[in-house]
């Protein structure tokens, strides 16, 4: 692609900035996918296990006609799902914003 405007120094500076942005951008790898899977899994597992433990304790301390353990396991699953959903949405918004900024910067520099 040829540039009709700008000095050679300006073109070199733009190319160097583009290469620096590409180096800073972390490439996707299978390990990244496993990391995301781990974060989402732990955000669901911890509230669920916490609900089970609290429910088992409440079943001994304050018995009711219903099972505290089952109720709080379900509550933990709901809380964990909400946390996971929020984390995924936040990461998605961040990724879209970074891609948009990179595209705007490239369009502005060409």
N, C-alpha and C positions, 0 to 999 in steps of 0.2 A: 504494500500500500504506500503510495507516495503522498507526501504532504506538500502542498503548494504554498503554505504560509509558515512563517517562523524560520528562525535561523537554525543552523545545524546544532548549535548548543542547546537551543530550546527543545528540539526533537530528541536529543540525547537525554536531556533532563526528564522529559515525559516518559521515555522508554525506561529509564532507570527507576522512576517512581512506579511504573506499572510492574516491573520485575520485583521491586521490593514488596508491593502489595501481594503479588502472587506467592512470594516466599513466606509472608506472614500468615496467609490463609492456610489453615491446617487441612490437609487432604483427608478425605474419608477413607477409613480402613476398616477391616473386619473387627479390629480391636475397639475402634470407636463405637461400632454397633453393639459390641458386647458391653461396653461401658454404659451406654444408654439403657440397654436391657437391665443391667445391674441397678442403676439408679431408679428406674421405674419399679423394678421388683422389690427393692428395699423400701421404697416409699409406700408400697402396699403391704409388705410383710410385717414391718415394724408396728404399724397401728393395729393390724389384725392380731398379732401375737400379744401385744399390749392389752387389747380388749379381752383376749382369752384369759390371760393371767388375772386381770382385774375382775373379770366375771367369775372365775373360779374362787377367788378370795371372797367376793360378794355372796356367792352361793353358800359359803360356810358361815359368813358373818351375819348376813341379812337374807335368809331364805325367803323366796316368794313362790307364787304358784307357777311362775314362768322361770326359765333358766337364764340367769344373768350371763352365763358363759356364752350361750348361743346368741343372745341379744347383743352382747358387746363384740362378739366376733363379727357379726353382720355390720354393726356400727363401725368397727375398725376397717372392714372392707370398703365401706362407703367412703370413710375419711381418706383411706389410702388411694382409692380410685380418684377422688377429687384432687388430692395432692399430685398424683401422677399426671392427671389431665392438665393441671395448671403448669407443671414443669415442662411438659411437652409443648404446650401452647406458648409458653415464654421462650423456649429454645427456638421454636418455629418463627416467632416474631423477630427474634434476634437475627436469625439466619437470613430471613427475607430483608430486614433492614440493612444488613451488611452487604448483601448482594445488590440491593438497590443503590446504596452509596457507592459501591465499586463501579456499577454501570454508569451512574451519573458522573463520577469522576473521570471515567474513561471517555465518555461522550464529550465532556467539557474540555478534555485535553487533546482531542483529535482535531 
